[in-house]
Amino acid sequence: MVTRQKILDLFQTIRAPRRRRLGVPPRIISISNNKGGTGKTTTAVNLASGLAFLKGYRVLLIDFDPQGNASIALEVDIENLDCSVQDLLTGKVTDFKYLLWDRGENLKILPANNALKDIENELVSNIDGRVRLRERLAPILNDFDYIIIDTPPTLGLFTQGPLIASTAVIIPVDVGFFSLQGIRHLLEDIEKIRSHYNPNLQIGGILLTKSDSRTILSKQVEQTLRKNFRDKAFETIIRVNVDIIRSQIARKSIFAFDPASTGAKDYSSLIAEIVGNIVAFPRERSEASGSIQKKARGH
């Protein structure tokens, strides 16, 4: 019988070694959709955790939602935070050793809480407000391979700032008409950000979540998604899975809660797709890494 501990041990065995930076900046991925309930936070938390736990990448998860759900999901007490992303943006605290929480060997989180709302007007009224996150992250870019940013269900500044700071955006879409409509509005906003702030921003992929293959609606939404967005849609689908909800209640990633669950399998598939294809490391990094490995073997 395959026990949960055996599965955990297996993950530890097959986990890839930590990647070398080689001077290449991290992939910064915002998880965004202006509609709520699409699985943004669930995706951000499990993507960050999986990249760190399964693949051995150095990962920073940034909670940029005043609700602080990503922080709560990884056992951060948001009601009693000494420092948060708000302090980084205002310049009150700029030393990252006070801002970041360790959540495992390769995972750190920059938390948020409702106080983030208090500086929205300040950011809007300042000429650098929208680009401030990008500027404030500059000192730690070489410390991470991936930076994952959870955004709120809005097209306002708290989504625009992360998109301006990002190299790619992943758009979770749940099974519903209004979620598909939300994509179009977000894509329009992405085009504006490309034009004015970040010409290198890519569509990392559109991710169908909360899918149930037993229902006609789920099949129809998937067909519509693939017809309208084609190669922008991930092959991976996140299926309805009660263990994902249970992991949230337990305040753990799905990999820490139950690595044998359907949810863990789906997010593992997403991570493999991202690392291997859509948001892959630049070629120069892999080539340089291969050269170093050959030298280490004496070739």
Secondary structure by P-SEA (a helix, b strand, c coil): cccaaaaaaaaaaaccccccccccccbbbbbcccccccaaaaaaaaaaaaaaaccccbbbbbbccccaaaaaaaccccccccccaaaaaaccccccccccccccccbbbbccccccccaaaaaaacccccaaaaaaaccccccccbbbbbbcccccaaaaaaaaaccbbbbbbcccaaaaaaaaaaaaaaaaaaacccccccccbbbbcccccccaaaaaaaaaaaaacccccccccccccaaaaaaaaacccccccccccaaaaaaaaaaaaaacccccccaaaaaaaaaaaaaaacc
